[in-house]
Amino acid sequence: MSSVPSAAAAITPLRRLAVASTVTCSAQASAYGQCILATYTDVRKDACKEEFARFSACLHQVMKRKW
């Protein structure tokens, strides 16, 4: 038996992230995207900080990781 992880096992976290960001956390992702769209011409630090924080918290909860 080989100790090298399979390609499917390596992609699993990426798939979980994709599902989390497009399905599970879609409301937060949409709010963040709308904020970015509304402020992209007037770029400034922390313009969408609250929206990003909510989206990030949702992803962290779904992914079960604390980075």
Order of alpha helices (4+ residues) and beta strands (2+ residues): alpha-alpha-alpha
